[in-house]
Amino acid sequence: MNLPASLRFHVLPDIPMILAGDDLAAIIAASLERLAVPLADGDLVVLAQKIVSKAEGRLIPLHTVTASERAIELAKETDKDPRLVQLILDESSEVMRKRPGVLIVRHRLGNVGAHAGIDQSNVDHAGGDCALLLPEDPDRSAAELRERLHGLTGCRFGVLIADSMNRAWRLGTIGGAIGCAGFTVLDDLRGTNDLYGRELKVTVINRADSLAAAACLLMGESIQRTPAVLIQGLPPEDSAQSARDLIRPLAEDMFR
């Protein structure tokens, strides 16, 4: 599918601090109304993972976590709180690498990265140390938010849940898609021709991560309090692709 010649990005205004049980779709719909721009089918709502996780009650007080012997041993090797390590293990299918300060794992959703996406920044620790886990099923979360937003606004948005990710051999984090609904996440160009008629054999464009990265530049990573972005200019569609389609199969992992 050909992409448009231009896209428009809007930071959604006045998103409050999100708490467990909040109606996130209603909050986003109200912010879209305050934004006061014409909405259209095909517009994409990009949400920071943290507000989705908070609304879904994924903030875990560490005093409720009991560390296993394995977590205690890994905590010694990585200089981490054993309770936090236990949460990382619970959310992961495999420990890939470890060193003081860093634990690289394969998350149960398939993503490989530091600490299973568990974060302790921008969460309230007033009642004791806490950790915020990824949504249980980000694709399902995106699909449910899409349906609710359709009911509230009348528009068939795409919904993308974005999180900061690390990349091997590259410094710095970049926004990536962990939950998607209602838009094309991968453009498969295999079998088409380049400018000189040569057939493309391996070219697959990761549209979802590209859009997430651009939106995350506007969201910020610290005190901005701008966890939602509207992207306009994409064509209306109703793709069944999801973020799970972005995960490379283990059989193709050349670094194991």
C-alpha positions in Angstrom: 0.0 0.0 0.0 1.3 3.4 -1.0 1.8 5.9 1.9 0.7 9.5 1.6 3.1 12.3 0.8 2.7 13.9 4.2 1.5 13.1 7.7 0.3 15.4 10.5 1.2 14.7 14.1 -0.8 16.2 17.0 0.0 15.8 20.7 -3.3 15.2 22.6 -3.8 17.9 25.2 -4.5 17.6 28.9 -4.2 13.9 29.5 -4.5 13.5 33.3 -2.4 11.2 35.4 -3.9 7.7 34.8 -5.0 5.4 37.6 -6.1 1.8 37.7 -9.6 1.4 36.4 -9.7 4.7 34.6 -11.8 4.7 31.4 -8.9 5.4 29.0 -11.0 5.5 25.9 -13.2 8.1 27.4 -10.2 10.2 28.4 -8.7 10.0 25.0 -12.0 10.8 23.3 -12.3 13.9 25.5 -8.8 15.0 24.6 -9.5 14.5 20.9 -12.5 16.8 21.3 -10.3 19.4 23.0 -7.8 19.1 20.2 -10.4 20.5 17.9 -9.2 19.2 14.6 -11.4 17.3 12.1 -11.2 13.6 12.7 -11.4 11.0 9.9 -11.4 7.2 9.4 -7.8 6.0 9.1 -6.4 8.5 11.7 -4.1 6.7 14.1 -4.1 7.1 17.9 -0.7 6.3 19.4 -0.7 5.7 23.2 2.3 5.3 25.5 2.4 1.9 27.1 2.5 3.4 30.5 -1.0 4.9 30.5 -2.5 1.6 29.1 -0.7 -0.4 31.8 -1.7 2.0 34.6 -5.4 1.9 33.5 -5.3 -1.9 33.4 -3.9 -2.1 36.9 -0.4 -3.4 36.0 1.3 -1.4 38.7 2.7 -3.9 41.2 3.8 -3.0 44.7 7.1 -4.8 45.3 6.2 -5.7 48.9 3.6 -8.1 47.4 6.3 -10.0 45.5 8.2 -13.0 46.9 11.6 -13.6 45.2 12.5 -17.2 44.3 16.0 -18.6 44.7 16.7 -18.1 41.0 15.6 -14.4 41.3 17.8 -13.9 44.4 20.8 -15.3 42.6 20.2 -13.2 39.4 19.7 -10.2 41.6 23.2 -10.7 43.1 24.7 -11.0 39.6 22.9 -7.9 38.2 22.8 -5.6 41.3 19.0 -5.5 41.3 16.2 -5.8 43.8 15.3 -9.6 43.9 11.6 -8.7 43.9 12.0 -6.8 40.6 14.0 -9.6 39.2 11.2 -12.0 40.1 8.7 -9.9 38.1 11.1 -9.9 35.2 11.3 -13.7 35.3 7.5 -14.0 35.6 7.1 -11.8 32.5 9.8 -13.6 30.4 10.2 -16.9 28.6 14.1 -16.8 28.5 17.0 -14.9 30.0 19.3 -14.0 27.1 22.1 -12.0 28.7 23.0 -10.6 32.1 25.6 -8.3 33.7 25.7 -5.8 36.6 22.8 -3.4 36.0 21.3 -5.1 33.0 19.1 -8.2 32.4 18.2 -8.9 28.8 15.3 -11.3 28.4 12.8 -12.5 25.8 9.4 -11.3 27.0 6.5 -13.7 26.9 5.1 -11.6 24.0 8.2 -12.3 22.0 10.1 -9.0 22.3 13.7 -9.1 23.4 15.0 -6.3 25.6 16.0 -5.1 29.0 14.0 -6.0 32.1 10.9 -7.4 30.2 9.8 -3.8 29.6 9.2 -3.4 33.3 9.7 0.2 34.4 9.8 2.2 37.7 10.0 5.7 36.3 6.9 8.0 36.2 5.0 5.9 38.6 3.9 6.8 42.1 6.1 5.2 44.8 4.4 7.0 47.7 3.2 3.8 49.2 6.5 1.9 48.6 8.5 0.8 45.7 6.4 -0.3 42.7 7.0 -1.6 39.2 4.9 -1.2 36.1 4.4 -4.2 33.8 3.5 -4.2 30.2 -0.2 -4.8 29.4 -1.2 -8.5 29.7 -2.2 -8.6 26.0 -1.3 -5.3 24.2 -2.9 -6.3 20.9 -6.2 -7.0 22.7 -5.9 -3.7 24.6 -5.4 -1.9 21.3 -8.4 -3.7 19.7 -10.7 -2.9 22.7 -9.6 0.7 22.8 -10.3 1.0 19.0 -13.8 -0.3 19.4 -14.5 2.0 22.4 -13.2 5.0 20.5 -15.3 4.2 17.5 -18.4 4.2 19.7 -17.4 7.5 21.4 -16.3 9.4 18.3 -17.8 7.6 15.3 -14.4 7.3 13.6 -12.6 4.1 12.8 -9.2 4.9 14.2 -6.2 2.7 14.2 -4.7 2.3 17.6 -1.0 1.8 18.4 0.5 1.1 21.8 4.1 2.3 21.9 7.0 1.5 24.3 10.6 2.5 24.4 12.9 -0.3 23.1 16.6 -1.0 22.9 18.2 -2.3 19.7 21.3 -4.5 19.6 24.5 -2.6 18.7 22.7 0.8 18.8 22.8 3.4 21.6 19.6 4.9 23.0 16.0 3.9 23.1 13.5 4.3 20.3 9.7 4.0 20.2 8.4 0.6 19.0 4.9 -0.9 18.7 3.8 -3.5 21.2 0.1 -3.4 20.5 -1.7 -2.6 17.2 -5.2 -2.7 15.8 -6.9 -1.5 12.7 -3.9 -0.5 10.5 -1.2 -2.1 8.4 1.9 -2.9 10.6 4.0 -4.5 7.9 4.2 -3.6 4.2 5.4 -6.7 2.4 7.1 -5.6 -0.8 8.5 -9.0 -1.8 7.7 -9.8 -5.4 7.5 -6.2 -6.5 10.1 -4.4 -8.5 12.5 -1.6 -7.7 13.1 1.5 -10.0 15.2 -0.6 -12.4 12.8 -3.6 -12.6 14.8 -5.8 -10.2 12.5 -8.0 -8.1 12.6 -7.3 -4.4 13.3 -10.6 -2.5 13.4 -9.6 1.2 12.0 -6.1 1.6 9.4 -5.8 4.3 8.7 -2.3 5.7 7.9 -2.1 9.5 5.3 0.6 9.3 4.2 0.3 12.9 7.6 0.8 14.5 8.3 3.7 12.2 5.1 5.5 13.3 5.7 4.6 16.9 9.2 6.1 16.8 8.0 9.3 15.3 5.1 9.7 17.8 7.5 8.9 20.7 9.6 11.9 19.7 6.6 14.1 20.6 5.7 12.2 23.7 9.1 12.5 25.4 10.5 10.2 28.1 10.6 12.2 31.3 8.3 15.0 32.5 6.4 16.0 29.4 3.1 14.4 30.4 2.1 14.0 26.7 1.4 10.3 26.4 -0.8 10.3 23.4 -0.4 11.4 19.8 -2.9 11.6 16.8 -1.4 10.9 13.4 -3.5 12.0 10.4 -3.1 11.5 6.7 -3.0 7.7 6.6 -5.6 6.0 4.3 -8.7 4.4 5.9 -8.3 0.6 6.3 -9.3 -2.2 8.6 -6.2 -4.4 8.6 -6.2 -7.6 10.8 -2.5 -7.4 11.4 -1.3 -6.9 14.9 2.0 -6.3 16.8 2.5 -10.0 17.1 3.2 -10.0 13.3 6.3 -7.9 14.0 8.0 -10.6 16.0 10.7 -12.5 14.1 10.1 -16.3 14.4 12.7 -18.1 16.6 13.6 -20.3 13.7 15.0 -17.2 12.0 17.0 -16.0 15.0 20.7 -16.0 13.8 22.1 -15.0 17.1 21.0 -17.8 19.4 
